[in-house]
Amino acid sequence: MTTEYNVYCDESCHLENDGQKAMVLGAVWCPKDKRLEIAKRIREIKQKHGLERDFEIKWTKVSPSKLAFYQDIVDYFFDDDDLHFRGLVVPDKSVLDHERHQQDHDEWYYKMYFTMLKTVFDPDSRYYVYIDIKDTLGHEKVEKLQDILCTNAYDFSRKMIADVKRVHSHEVEHLQVADLLIGALSYLHRELSGNSAKEALIARIRHRSGYRLTLNTMMRELKFNLLIWSSRI
């Protein structure tokens, strides 16, 4: 029987002229039949820390008063064998030369999305991809993204990548975890500092992953998989 997975995608600083040096794409994925169990456990962690069940986990909300809560979320991610993460970091968008590669920023962006997700996809499984609706991907761009993902994966009948759709992150705990992890990577790779809680959370992710977060992981790393992209790749 084909195993089905939900893949929850988020992004940070992906626009061409947003004044930010580094871009991060990331995805949290889990077996489709485990999604409700995972959401329930995350809501229990919220309640343990005195937060409402619908409190939205966001990197921008990380603060000293909520550090213990966010550390528990990070620990839960690493402790649950059904949760996985894949991240792609573009360290410096200013070095991109779209003209030389005969592409515009949108085309390059789609290529990066496929590069980020191709390690996730297994030809013998089926995937449902969910993207935060707050991002710049409108309905037409989401359809194009699915076309590109399917074409590059030789999935012309869409048996593997069954659907790509937009969702509101405040309604989906799994997507909120993706926001937290890519937020940490973005903070680190943009060389920001001054927020002790965010720095402590990055240290927690380093410790639990066993990685420095500034170098590639092994390609077949299943729990916390990271690619630091280079134009030479």
C-alpha positions, 0 to 999 in steps of 0.5 A: 500500500502506498504511504501518504505524507503531508508536507508543510512548506514555509519560506523566509526572505524569498523576495528578490529586492527585500533587502535581506541577504539570506533566503530560507525555504523549509518543509516539515513532513509527516505521515498523513495518518499521524497529522491529527495525533501530532497536532493534538500533542502540540496543542497539549504543549501549548496548554501546558505552558498556559497558552490557548490551543489556537496560539500560533507558534511563530519565530517572531514571537520567540521571547524570554518569557516563552523560551521554555515553551519554544524549547519544548516544541523543538524537543517534541519535534526531535523526539517524535519519529514521525516528524521530519524537516528539510531546509534550504538556505541561500546564504547571499541572494546578491550574488545571483546572476539570473541573466547569465542563467537565462531566468528571472527570479520567479523561475529560480525560486521554483527551481529552489523549491524543487531542490528543497523538496526533491530529497523529501519525495520517494517515488513509491509514496504520495505527497500532499504539499501545503504552503502558507497562504501569507506568502507571495504564491497566489493560486496560479503560482501554486498550480505552476509550482505543482507542474514544475515539481511533477515535471522535474520528478517525472510525475506526469500523472501526479501519482506521487505529488497529489496536490499542492495547496495554500493554507493559513498557518494559524490553523495548522500546527505542523506549518507553525513548526516549519516557521519556527525552524526556518526562522531560526535558520534565517536569523542565524544566516542573516547574522542577526544578534541581540535576542537572547531567547532566539539565540538560546533556541538556535543553540537548542536546535544545534544540540538536538540536531547534532549539526552546526546549521551552517554546513550541509547535512548528509543527503540522506539525513531523515530528521533534520536535513539541511542544504546550504545552496551554492550557485555552483551546485 
